[in-house]
Structure formats: C-alpha cells, structure tokens
C-alpha cells in the first residue's frame, strides 16, 4: 500500500490534476474487470474528461509502474485479441489469423493494434493476473476480447449469454469430457485459451439418431476446423491435450451471439498513441526494433521551415539567431501538443510533426502562423517567417537513428508541399482540405488551388494555398 501511495503521489505531480485523480481513484476502487484492460477513450468519456489528458495520465502511470501497457493485435471483425504484447516491438509484420472469423488480419497501427492499460500486480493484484482462475465469461471479457468490444450492461448480457451459449466446459490439462447436445441451428465451438474454433453446419433432414463428434485441443494456437451434421442429437467429445486449462463453449451462431459481442466503441490505437507528444517524450527509444516496419493506413504529416534562416544568422549573429530559432521551436512544440500531435524530429530549422487527423494538423498550422505573427510583432520585426506544408496518406512506421520515425511517399509529398510554400503560407493537399473537420475550419478562409509538380513525385498534385 505504501508503494501504491508513493507512486500515485508521483502521478499527481506529473499528469493533469483531474485526469490523475480519476486514474488514482480507479486504482484504489475500480473493480477487477475495470482494471484488467482500461480503454483510455471510454474511461475519458465516462468521466467527462479530455481524452488527451487521460491518455497522458495513463502514460505517466505506466511509466511510474502503476500500469502495464498492452499492445493488442485485434481482429477487425470480432474484436478478439489475436496477440497480446508488452511492447510494440513484439508486434510481427506478417498477417495474424482469426480462427473465429476465418480471417487474416494484417497488423496496421490504425485499426488492428490497440493499446490498453492493465494495473500492475505490484500495485494491486486483480483476477486477470491469474487467468487460469477466471470464470468462463470473465475470461472472454477480460482476456479474449479487446477493449473496443462494447458489451451490453449486466442484465442484457445475462439474457443474451443465456440464448447464445448452448453449453460450456472447463477442462484441466489432459482432461476429457462428453457433452450431450441437440442442435437445431448452426453452432460454433470456441476455446478462448487456444483460440481453437470448430464450426458445425447443419444440413439435411432432422434425425433422432445420435451423431458423434470429437474435438481435440492441442498446443497449436488458432486451429480452425469444421463439420456438417444433420439437425438432432450430438454426442460431442472434448479432449484437452494441452498442458493448461481450456474453456470450450458451444455457441449458437445466430443473432444473440452477434448482439452479445457485436457492439463497438472507440479505442486508443497505436497510430494515435505514436502521434501523442507525451508518449514520444516518455518512450523516446522504446517503440520499434531496427528492422521492424509496421503499416499506417492514414496519417497526417506537417512540415515547417523558416524562410531566410541563413540570412537571419548573418544579419543578427549566431547567438541571437540561435535563441530566436529555439524560441520558435518552443512555440511550435506547444501548439503541436495542444492539437493532439507529436513532433517526430527537427531538421535544422524545420519541424516534422504527425497528427491523427487532417483537421488537427490544419488547426495547428493556422495556430502556428498566428503565433509567429504575434512573436514577430512583439519584436517589431519580420525575422521569423514560417512556411508550412500538410499532407495525409499511408506510410510505414520505422526506427531511424534510435527513434520512431515514418517512411514513404506520403512523407515525401508533405515535405515537397512545404517547399512550395511562399512566405507565411500554409499549403495543403486535397486529402487534408477535403476532410470534414478541415472543411469547417476553412469555411471562412480564402483557399486557392493549383496543380503543381513536386520534386521526386511522378504525378502532379493539387495543392491548396490557405490565406
């Protein structure tokens, strides 16, 4: 308890106060289920707190040892966890297979890699720390399914579970059991421990003759099989040949099962987390392996540069110019963080930043331009003139120079668009401008478009200059 109090005290000093207090209360009074996998976005919504503040508090809590971060590769169809990892470095680049959905899922940081937070056992031990002791449904909800699955409330869940589940069993290592069933509709047998799945289709006329079916659970994870029977009685033999407990359930493959597990809610994606400044500050070198390449379907890139910075150094001297450039970096870094972005790196006098959505990048760009105008006005000069380019598109998340970076044509286009920008200009591409949130920001501004050729980019690109 003293450890817990000391760590929580550290959290209150490092994170936003209201979010830190909410996280501290969760640690002290939350249920075992709540502490098994905290969905940061749902937690923020339930408590009426800003998402960024809650994510920041949970990141600080994880860094202090109050929580463990879990990087889950989830099935985009059922929301089941195909692989749970302690770090992003453990996520493979090849496809994962969901036996339950008969679907291959390529890991993308946008929608198949989610990040949740589990309370550390050194702070408070909860039931999920001993998964072999979890009851049937608790195992499904706390271990098998990801934090994006929005289960019905307790009363609705009990009713739907009763209709969806035909029979269930708990088999210790080496145990065998026989279930007597009568099937009138297709069913699916799922073991959430081994992820083994067996679909049972029904065909032909109903029968009163008993049909035999044997399923063997082995150490081979995610084994998917199937069979076709006639409607009627089934003698189902379940044989556990693993060295651990299994929890097979026979489910009716109908509407009740879909209603039980079909709800979805927003979750903290790896893409969003990597574009949060707090994460980059706290976990600067603890992201990707050197040879790891993970896909991002859509990410928004913002590049800035100072016009005439070389002449500035000649005009005011190295020391003054250096201080001015550092002040400009502080201003831009603050704006990026406030708009839910992250600075990937600085290159000379230039900044490369990422944002989860185009409208946030555009809002940051407009705020940067206004902030630099104010900065120059306070000094009574126009020494720091900012040029900005924005583009959205797919990319690869990579490790470069011992830090997380991005690679691909989308990055190149954003950089080239910035090169086109004249003094005090914001240039953006069509995907940025056409975003619904961006359109609202631009509704009262003058926007001029022109087809331009970009260095190193084969085809011309429509570029929008924003006044």
Secondary structure, 3 states (H helix, E strand, C coil): CHHHHHHHHHHHHHCCHHHHHHHHHHHHHCCHHHHHCECHHHHHHHHCCCHHHHHHHHHHHHHHCCEEEEEEEECCCCCEEEEEECCHHHCCCCCEEECCCCEEECCECCCCEEEEEEECCCCCCCHHHHHHHCCHHHHHHHHHECCCECCCCHHHHHHHHHHHEEEECCECCCCEEEEEEEECCCEEEEECCCCCEEEEEECCCCEEEEEEEEEEECCCCCCEEEEEECCEEEEEEEEECCCCCECEEEEECCHHHHHHHCCECCCCEHHHHHCCHHHHHHCCCCCCCCCCCEEEEEEEEEEEEEECHHHHHHHHCHHHHHHHHHHHHHHHHHHHHHCCEEEEEEECCEEEEEECCHHHHHHHHHHHHHHHHHHHHHHCCCCCEEEEEEEEEEEEEEEECCEEEEECHHHHHHHHHHHHCCCCCEEEEHHHHCCHHHHHHHCCCCEEEEEECCCCCCCCEEEEEEC
